[in-house]
């Protein structure tokens, strides 16, 4: 009787999981189907795939998104490199150096993770408007440099604290300065975690919609998420869904390629940090 109850429960659970997966994945499948359809037949066949595939939709959508992709790559590259450098240096200081107020400063940094970003949206807008102005790359890059390292400090500090102190003492006895110790010991050992942080930051920049839409006025400077919404939601008349879906597909390709090529490093970085936590 007990086994029968367990079996029924498992069946019900599996059905619920399948339904939820269908609800989550079908819009993605519909986007993929719609990206290769004819705009004239889309309304009658939008729920299922059809042949022949209209691959020219991708070529038609590319001019609408390539500038947004370039902008996003520029913002992601500058912001991610800077945030990883800042996070690793700060983490080393918190983990292996001694100075007054170290624990208090670390607590203040980590506490920022608990504050919802929407609470600081308006103050951040006012601050960045005063410092660097609006409608430029700096107003997109600086928030990544400021907010991006916070989670990285949390992961890397835990990792660095788990490294044997004898390694660092031996290097210092041999005359190595703190920066040399950091570059020669900590950086090589924490490359997987840094790679994981970089991937997470790239995904955050790629998916960021709110900040670019309120700080950028020029269409030429918009990043991919804000640019797609701006371009395809303000077109007069009935939208061309196949072209729109093709643009969404093109905007997703860089992240898909990144995940496929860096998946092993991403998992390795998470595992490395988890072992030391």
BAVOSE-588477 format. One record per residue: residue number from 1; x, y, z of N, C-alpha, C in turn. Coordinates in steps of 0.05 Angstrom, whole numbers, always signed. Example, Ala and Ser with C-alpha at 12.3 -4.5 7.8 and 13.67 -1.06 7.14 Angstrom:
ATOM,num,nX,nY,nZ,caX,caY,caZ,cX,cY,cZ
ATOM,1,+264,-114,+156,+246,-90,+156,+264,-66,+156
ATOM,2,+257,-45,+142,+273,-21,+143,+258,+1,+157
This chain:
ATOM,num,nX,nY,nZ,caX,caY,caZ,cX,cY,cZ
ATOM,1,+17,-24,+0,+0,+0,+0,+18,+25,+0
ATOM,2,+39,+24,+16,+57,+46,+17,+70,+52,-9
ATOM,3,+79,+29,-23,+92,+32,-49,+73,+44,-69
ATOM,4,+47,+37,-68,+27,+48,-86,+24,+78,-82
ATOM,5,+23,+86,-57,+21,+115,-51,+45,+130,-62
ATOM,6,+68,+119,-58,+93,+132,-68,+92,+134,-98
ATOM,7,+83,+113,-111,+81,+112,-140,+62,+133,-150
ATOM,8,+38,+135,-138,+19,+155,-146,+30,+184,-142
ATOM,9,+43,+188,-119,+54,+214,-114,+76,+221,-135
ATOM,10,+92,+201,-142,+112,+206,-163,+100,+213,-190
ATOM,11,+78,+199,-196,+65,+204,-222,+54,+232,-222
ATOM,12,+40,+240,-201,+29,+267,-199,+51,+288,-201
ATOM,13,+74,+283,-186,+96,+301,-187,+108,+304,-215
ATOM,14,+111,+281,-228,+122,+281,-256,+103,+297,-275
ATOM,15,+77,+293,-271,+58,+307,-288,+60,+338,-284
ATOM,16,+62,+345,-259,+65,+374,-253,+91,+385,-265
ATOM,17,+113,+370,-262,+138,+379,-273,+136,+382,-303
ATOM,18,+124,+363,-316,+121,+364,-346,+104,+388,-354
ATOM,19,+83,+393,-340,+66,+416,-346,+82,+442,-343
ATOM,20,+96,+444,-321,+112,+469,-316,+134,+472,-337
ATOM,21,+147,+450,-344,+168,+451,-365,+156,+460,-392
ATOM,22,+132,+450,-398,+118,+457,-423,+112,+487,-423
ATOM,23,+101,+497,-400,+95,+525,-398,+120,+543,-401
ATOM,24,+142,+533,-391,+167,+549,-392,+180,+547,-419
ATOM,25,+180,+523,-432,+195,+519,-456,+180,+525,-482
ATOM,26,+153,+523,-481,+138,+527,-505,+141,+555,-517
ATOM,27,+141,+576,-501,+146,+603,-513,+173,+605,-527
ATOM,28,+193,+591,-517,+219,+590,-531,+217,+575,-557
ATOM,29,+202,+553,-557,+198,+538,-581,+182,+554,-601
ATOM,30,+162,+568,-592,+145,+584,-609,+161,+606,-622
ATOM,31,+180,+618,-607,+198,+638,-618,+215,+626,-640
ATOM,32,+226,+602,-635,+243,+589,-655,+226,+582,-680
ATOM,33,+202,+572,-676,+185,+566,-699,+179,+591,-715
ATOM,34,+171,+612,-700,+162,+637,-713,+184,+652,-728
ATOM,35,+209,+647,-719,+231,+662,-732,+235,+654,-761
ATOM,36,+225,+632,-769,+229,+622,-797,+203,+619,-812
ATOM,37,+183,+635,-805,+158,+634,-819,+153,+658,-836
ATOM,38,+134,+656,-854,+126,+679,-870,+106,+696,-854
ATOM,39,+109,+722,-856,+92,+740,-840,+63,+738,-848
ATOM,40,+57,+729,-873,+30,+727,-882,+16,+703,-871
ATOM,41,+31,+682,-865,+19,+657,-855,+23,+653,-825
ATOM,42,+36,+672,-812,+43,+668,-784,+18,+665,-766
ATOM,43,-2,+682,-770,-25,+681,-753,-39,+654,-753
ATOM,44,-40,+641,-775,-54,+615,-777,-37,+591,-769
ATOM,45,-10,+595,-767,+8,+572,-761,+27,+578,-738
ATOM,46,+20,+598,-722,+39,+607,-702,+44,+587,-679
ATOM,47,+26,+567,-676,+28,+549,-653,+45,+524,-659
ATOM,48,+53,+521,-684,+68,+497,-691,+88,+503,-714
ATOM,49,+108,+486,-717,+128,+492,-739,+117,+485,-766
ATOM,50,+126,+499,-786,+118,+495,-814,+142,+495,-832
ATOM,51,+138,+484,-856,+158,+485,-877,+147,+499,-901
ATOM,52,+163,+511,-918,+193,+513,-916,+201,+534,-896
ATOM,53,+226,+532,-887,+237,+552,-868,+245,+577,-883
ATOM,54,+238,+600,-873,+245,+625,-885,+269,+637,-871
ATOM,55,+293,+628,-880,+318,+636,-867,+325,+665,-873
ATOM,56,+312,+677,-893,+318,+705,-899,+308,+723,-877
ATOM,57,+291,+714,-859,+283,+730,-836,+307,+739,-819
ATOM,58,+326,+720,-816,+349,+726,-800,+366,+748,-812
ATOM,59,+369,+747,-839,+384,+768,-853,+369,+795,-851
ATOM,60,+343,+794,-851,+327,+818,-849,+329,+831,-821
ATOM,61,+331,+813,-801,+331,+823,-773,+359,+833,-765
ATOM,62,+380,+822,-778,+407,+829,-769,+413,+858,-768
ATOM,63,+406,+874,-789,+412,+903,-787,+399,+917,-764
ATOM,64,+378,+906,-753,+364,+918,-731,+377,+913,-704
ATOM,65,+393,+892,-702,+404,+884,-676,+434,+885,-674
ATOM,66,+448,+887,-696,+477,+884,-694,+490,+906,-678
ATOM,67,+479,+931,-680,+490,+953,-664,+485,+949,-635
ATOM,68,+461,+938,-628,+456,+933,-599,+474,+912,-588
ATOM,69,+481,+891,-605,+499,+870,-596,+527,+882,-591
ATOM,70,+536,+899,-609,+563,+911,-606,+564,+928,-581
ATOM,71,+543,+944,-576,+542,+960,-552,+543,+943,-527
ATOM,72,+528,+921,-527,+528,+903,-504,+555,+890,-499
ATOM,73,+568,+882,-521,+595,+871,-518,+614,+891,-507
ATOM,74,+613,+916,-515,+631,+937,-505,+626,+941,-475
ATOM,75,+601,+943,-467,+594,+948,-439,+602,+924,-422
ATOM,76,+596,+900,-433,+602,+875,-417,+632,+872,-414
ATOM,77,+647,+876,-435,+676,+872,-434,+689,+891,-414
ATOM,78,+682,+916,-416,+694,+936,-398,+685,+932,-369
ATOM,79,+659,+927,-366,+648,+924,-339,+657,+898,-326
ATOM,80,+657,+877,-341,+664,+850,-329,+694,+849,-322
ATOM,81,+711,+858,-339,+740,+858,-333,+746,+874,-308
ATOM,82,+734,+898,-308,+739,+915,-284,+727,+904,-259
ATOM,83,+703,+893,-260,+691,+883,-236,+705,+858,-225
ATOM,84,+715,+841,-243,+730,+817,-233,+757,+826,-221
ATOM,85,+770,+846,-232,+795,+855,-220,+790,+867,-193
ATOM,86,+769,+884,-191,+763,+897,-165,+755,+875,-144
ATOM,87,+739,+856,-152,+729,+836,-134,+753,+819,-124
ATOM,88,+771,+811,-142,+793,+794,-133,+812,+809,-115
ATOM,89,+818,+834,-121,+836,+850,-103,+823,+855,-76
ATOM,90,+798,+862,-76,+784,+867,-50,+783,+841,-34
ATOM,91,+777,+819,-47,+775,+793,-33,+801,+785,-21
ATOM,92,+823,+790,-35,+849,+783,-24,+855,+800,+1
ATOM,93,+848,+826,+0,+852,+844,+23,+836,+834,+46
ATOM,94,+811,+827,+42,+793,+818,+64,+802,+791,+75
ATOM,95,+814,+774,+58,+820,+747,+67,+848,+744,+79
ATOM,96,+868,+759,+68,+896,+753,+75,+911,+777,+86
ATOM,97,+899,+800,+88,+912,+824,+99,+899,+832,+124
ATOM,98,+914,+847,+141,+904,+856,+166,+903,+887,+167
ATOM,99,+880,+898,+172,+878,+927,+174,+854,+933,+192
ATOM,100,+853,+957,+202,+832,+965,+220,+805,+966,+206
ATOM,101,+785,+954,+218,+758,+955,+207,+753,+936,+185
ATOM,102,+770,+915,+182,+767,+897,+159,+740,+882,+160
ATOM,103,+733,+871,+182,+708,+855,+184,+684,+873,+180
ATOM,104,+686,+898,+191,+663,+916,+188,+659,+924,+159
ATOM,105,+681,+930,+145,+679,+937,+117,+669,+914,+100
ATOM,106,+678,+889,+106,+668,+866,+92,+638,+862,+96
ATOM,107,+630,+866,+121,+601,+864,+127,+585,+885,+112
ATOM,108,+595,+909,+110,+582,+930,+95,+579,+923,+66
ATOM,109,+601,+912,+54,+600,+905,+26,+580,+883,+21
ATOM,110,+580,+862,+37,+563,+839,+33,+534,+847,+39
ATOM,111,+529,+865,+57,+501,+874,+63,+488,+887,+39
ATOM,112,+504,+897,+21,+492,+909,-4,+478,+888,-21
ATOM,113,+485,+863,-17,+471,+841,-32,+442,+839,-23
ATOM,114,+436,+848,+1,+409,+845,+12,+390,+868,+4
ATOM,115,+401,+888,-9,+385,+911,-16,+375,+908,-44
ATOM,116,+349,+908,-48,+338,+906,-76,+347,+930,-93
ATOM,117,+354,+924,-117,+364,+944,-135,+344,+966,-141
ATOM,118,+319,+959,-140,+298,+979,-146,+297,+1002,-126
ATOM,119,+306,+996,-101,+307,+1017,-80,+327,+1038,-86
ATOM,120,+348,+1031,-100,+370,+1051,-106,+369,+1060,-135
ATOM,121,+348,+1054,-149,+347,+1061,-177,+347,+1091,-182
ATOM,122,+329,+1105,-168,+327,+1134,-172,+351,+1148,-161
ATOM,123,+361,+1142,-136,+386,+1155,-127,+409,+1149,-145
ATOM,124,+411,+1125,-155,+433,+1118,-173,+431,+1135,-199
ATOM,125,+407,+1138,-209,+403,+1154,-233,+413,+1183,-228
ATOM,126,+406,+1194,-205,+414,+1222,-199,+444,+1224,-196
ATOM,127,+456,+1204,-183,+485,+1205,-179,+500,+1203,-205
ATOM,128,+494,+1183,-221,+508,+1180,-246,+503,+1203,-266
ATOM,129,+479,+1214,-265,+473,+1237,-282,+491,+1260,-274
ATOM,130,+496,+1264,-248,+514,+1285,-239,+543,+1280,-245
ATOM,131,+551,+1255,-244,+580,+1248,-247,+588,+1246,-276
ATOM,132,+575,+1229,-291,+583,+1224,-319,+562,+1232,-339
ATOM,133,+539,+1241,-330,+518,+1248,-349,+503,+1224,-359
ATOM,134,+485,+1228,-378,+469,+1207,-390,+477,+1203,-419
ATOM,135,+467,+1182,-430,+470,+1177,-459,+499,+1174,-467
ATOM,136,+514,+1157,-452,+541,+1150,-459,+548,+1123,-448
ATOM,137,+571,+1112,-457,+579,+1085,-448,+585,+1085,-418
ATOM,138,+596,+1106,-407,+605,+1106,-379,+581,+1101,-361
ATOM,139,+558,+1113,-367,+535,+1109,-349,+525,+1081,-350
ATOM,140,+533,+1065,-370,+526,+1037,-371,+547,+1019,-358
ATOM,141,+572,+1028,-360,+594,+1012,-350,+598,+1015,-320
ATOM,142,+597,+1039,-310,+603,+1044,-282,+586,+1028,-262
ATOM,143,+559,+1026,-267,+544,+1009,-248,+553,+980,-246
ATOM,144,+564,+969,-268,+575,+942,-268,+601,+942,-252
ATOM,145,+617,+963,-254,+641,+964,-238,+636,+968,-209
ATOM,146,+614,+982,-202,+608,+987,-174,+592,+964,-161
ATOM,147,+572,+954,-175,+555,+933,-163,+564,+905,-169
ATOM,148,+578,+902,-192,+586,+875,-200,+604,+860,-181
ATOM,149,+624,+874,-168,+643,+859,-151,+631,+849,-125
ATOM,150,+608,+857,-117,+598,+850,-91,+596,+820,-87
ATOM,151,+582,+806,-105,+580,+777,-102,+607,+763,-106
ATOM,152,+623,+775,-124,+650,+764,-128,+667,+766,-103
ATOM,153,+665,+787,-87,+679,+789,-62,+670,+767,-43
ATOM,154,+645,+761,-43,+634,+740,-25,+646,+713,-32
ATOM,155,+647,+706,-58,+657,+680,-67,+687,+679,-63
ATOM,156,+702,+699,-73,+731,+697,-74,+743,+699,-46
ATOM,157,+731,+715,-28,+742,+717,-1,+740,+689,+12
ATOM,158,+718,+676,+9,+715,+649,+21,+736,+630,+10
ATOM,159,+741,+632,-16,+760,+615,-29,+789,+621,-20
ATOM,160,+796,+646,-19,+823,+654,-10,+828,+646,+19
ATOM,161,+807,+649,+36,+811,+641,+64,+816,+611,+67
ATOM,162,+807,+595,+48,+811,+567,+50,+838,+558,+40
ATOM,163,+853,+576,+28,+880,+568,+18,+899,+567,+42
ATOM,164,+918,+548,+42,+937,+545,+64,+953,+570,+68
ATOM,165,+955,+579,+93,+970,+603,+99,+1000,+599,+95
ATOM,166,+1009,+574,+97,+1037,+568,+94,+1048,+577,+67
ATOM,167,+1031,+574,+46,+1040,+582,+19,+1046,+612,+19
ATOM,168,+1029,+628,+31,+1033,+657,+31,+1057,+665,+48
ATOM,169,+1060,+652,+71,+1082,+658,+88,+1109,+652,+75
ATOM,170,+1110,+629,+60,+1135,+622,+46,+1142,+643,+25
ATOM,171,+1122,+653,+11,+1126,+673,-9,+1136,+699,+3
ATOM,172,+1124,+706,+26,+1133,+731,+39,+1161,+729,+50
ATOM,173,+1168,+705,+61,+1195,+701,+71,+1215,+704,+49
ATOM,174,+1208,+695,+24,+1226,+697,+1,+1227,+726,-10
ATOM,175,+1213,+744,+3,+1215,+772,-5,+1192,+782,-24
ATOM,176,+1172,+766,-29,+1151,+774,-46,+1133,+794,-33
ATOM,177,+1125,+815,-47,+1106,+834,-36,+1078,+824,-39
ATOM,178,+1059,+839,-27,+1032,+829,-27,+1020,+827,-55
ATOM,179,+1026,+847,-72,+1016,+846,-99,+1027,+822,-115
ATOM,180,+1053,+816,-110,+1066,+793,-123,+1053,+767,-113
ATOM,181,+1048,+765,-87,+1035,+742,-76,+1007,+738,-88
ATOM,182,+993,+760,-91,+966,+759,-103,+968,+749,-132
ATOM,183,+986,+761,-147,+987,+755,-176,+998,+727,-181
ATOM,184,+1017,+718,-165,+1031,+692,-170,+1017,+669,-157
ATOM,185,+1002,+673,-136,+989,+651,-122,+959,+651,-125
ATOM,186,+947,+673,-117,+917,+674,-116,+904,+674,-143
ATOM,187,+915,+690,-161,+902,+692,-188,+902,+666,-203
ATOM,188,+925,+652,-205,+924,+626,-220,+906,+606,-207
ATOM,189,+904,+606,-181,+887,+586,-167,+857,+593,-169
ATOM,190,+851,+618,-173,+823,+626,-174,+812,+632,-201
ATOM,191,+827,+624,-222,+818,+629,-249,+790,+618,-255
ATOM,192,+784,+593,-246,+757,+582,-252,+735,+599,-239
ATOM,193,+739,+608,-214,+719,+624,-201,+716,+651,-215
ATOM,194,+739,+663,-223,+737,+688,-238,+722,+685,-264
ATOM,195,+727,+662,-277,+712,+657,-302,+682,+654,-297
ATOM,196,+675,+641,-275,+647,+639,-268,+635,+666,-262
ATOM,197,+649,+683,-248,+639,+710,-242,+636,+726,-268
ATOM,198,+655,+723,-286,+654,+737,-312,+629,+729,-327
ATOM,199,+624,+703,-328,+600,+693,-343,+575,+704,-330
ATOM,200,+573,+704,-304,+549,+714,-290,+545,+744,-296
ATOM,201,+567,+759,-297,+565,+788,-302,+557,+793,-331
ATOM,202,+568,+777,-349,+560,+780,-378,+530,+775,-381
ATOM,203,+520,+754,-368,+491,+748,-370,+475,+771,-358
ATOM,204,+484,+782,-336,+470,+805,-323,+469,+829,-342
ATOM,205,+492,+835,-354,+493,+858,-373,+475,+853,-397
ATOM,206,+476,+828,-407,+461,+821,-431,+431,+823,-426
ATOM,207,+422,+816,-402,+394,+816,-395,+384,+842,-383
ATOM,208,+402,+861,-378,+394,+886,-365,+377,+903,-383
ATOM,209,+353,+909,-374,+334,+926,-389,+329,+953,-376
ATOM,210,+324,+953,-350,+315,+977,-337,+335,+1000,-338
ATOM,211,+361,+994,-330,+380,+1015,-329,+386,+1028,-356
ATOM,212,+391,+1013,-377,+395,+1026,-404,+371,+1042,-413
ATOM,213,+347,+1032,-408,+324,+1046,-419,+319,+1073,-406
ATOM,214,+329,+1077,-381,+324,+1103,-367,+348,+1121,-369
ATOM,215,+371,+1111,-377,+395,+1128,-379,+404,+1134,-407
ATOM,216,+394,+1119,-427,+403,+1123,-454,+380,+1134,-471
ATOM,217,+386,+1156,-484,+366,+1168,-502,+370,+1161,-531
ATOM,218,+395,+1157,-538,+402,+1152,-566,+399,+1122,-572
ATOM,219,+385,+1116,-594,+381,+1088,-603,+408,+1075,-609
ATOM,220,+428,+1091,-617,+454,+1080,-625,+470,+1069,-601
ATOM,221,+462,+1076,-577,+477,+1068,-553,+463,+1047,-536
ATOM,222,+439,+1040,-544,+424,+1020,-528,+437,+993,-528
ATOM,223,+435,+978,-506,+443,+951,-505,+421,+933,-515
ATOM,224,+426,+907,-516,+409,+889,-531,+381,+887,-520
ATOM,225,+378,+884,-494,+351,+880,-483,+333,+905,-487
ATOM,226,+344,+928,-480,+330,+952,-483,+326,+959,-513
ATOM,227,+346,+953,-529,+344,+960,-557,+322,+944,-572
ATOM,228,+320,+918,-565,+300,+901,-578,+272,+911,-571
ATOM,229,+267,+917,-546,+241,+927,-538,+235,+954,-551
ATOM,230,+255,+971,-551,+252,+998,-563,+246,+996,-593
ATOM,231,+260,+978,-607,+258,+976,-636,+232,+963,-645
ATOM,232,+225,+941,-631,+202,+925,-641,+176,+930,-627
ATOM,233,+175,+947,-606,+150,+953,-593,+139,+980,-601
ATOM,234,+154,+995,-616,+145,+1022,-624,+140,+1025,-654
ATOM,235,+141,+1003,-668,+136,+1004,-697,+106,+1008,-702
ATOM,236,+100,+1027,-719,+73,+1033,-725,+60,+1010,-740
ATOM,237,+34,+1006,-735,+20,+985,-749,+24,+958,-736
ATOM,238,+16,+936,-750,+19,+909,-740,+48,+900,-741
ATOM,239,+59,+891,-718,+87,+882,-718,+92,+858,-735
ATOM,240,+115,+856,-747,+123,+833,-762,+136,+813,-743
ATOM,241,+120,+794,-734,+129,+776,-713,+152,+758,-722
ATOM,242,+152,+747,-746,+175,+731,-755,+201,+746,-754
ATOM,243,+201,+771,-763,+226,+787,-761,+233,+793,-732
ATOM,244,+213,+799,-716,+218,+804,-688,+230,+779,-674
ATOM,245,+218,+756,-679,+229,+731,-667,+257,+725,-677
ATOM,246,+262,+731,-702,+289,+727,-713,+309,+745,-698
ATOM,247,+301,+770,-692,+318,+788,-677,+323,+777,-649
ATOM,248,+302,+766,-636,+306,+754,-610,+325,+730,-611
ATOM,249,+323,+715,-632,+340,+692,-636,+369,+700,-639
ATOM,250,+374,+721,-656,+401,+731,-660,+413,+742,-634
ATOM,251,+396,+755,-619,+406,+767,-594,+413,+745,-573
ATOM,252,+402,+722,-576,+407,+700,-557,+431,+684,-564
ATOM,253,+439,+684,-590,+461,+667,-599,+487,+671,-584
ATOM,254,+496,+696,-579,+521,+699,-564,+521,+686,-536
ATOM,255,+498,+688,-522,+496,+675,-495,+496,+645,-498
ATOM,256,+482,+635,-518,+482,+606,-523,+510,+595,-529
ATOM,257,+524,+610,-546,+552,+602,-553,+569,+603,-528
ATOM,258,+566,+624,-512,+581,+627,-487,+576,+604,-468
ATOM,259,+551,+596,-465,+544,+575,-447,+555,+548,-456
ATOM,260,+553,+543,-482,+563,+517,-493,+593,+515,-490
ATOM,261,+607,+537,-496,+637,+536,-496,+648,+538,-467
ATOM,262,+634,+551,-449,+645,+556,-423,+630,+542,-400
ATOM,263,+613,+523,-408,+597,+509,-387,+614,+494,-367
ATOM,264,+635,+481,-377,+653,+465,-360,+667,+483,-340
ATOM,265,+677,+506,-350,+691,+525,-332,+672,+537,-312
ATOM,266,+648,+542,-321,+627,+554,-303,+621,+535,-280
ATOM,267,+617,+510,-286,+611,+491,-265,+635,+486,-247
ATOM,268,+659,+486,-259,+684,+483,-243,+688,+506,-224
ATOM,269,+681,+530,-233,+684,+553,-215,+665,+552,-192
ATOM,270,+640,+544,-198,+620,+542,-176,+628,+520,-156
ATOM,271,+638,+498,-167,+647,+476,-149,+670,+484,-132
ATOM,272,+690,+498,-144,+713,+506,-129,+706,+525,-106
ATOM,273,+688,+543,-112,+680,+562,-91,+663,+548,-70
ATOM,274,+647,+529,-78,+629,+515,-59,+646,+498,-40
ATOM,275,+668,+486,-49,+685,+470,-32,+696,+486,-9
ATOM,276,+703,+512,-15,+716,+529,+5,+696,+543,+23
ATOM,277,+670,+544,+15,+651,+558,+32,+646,+544,+58
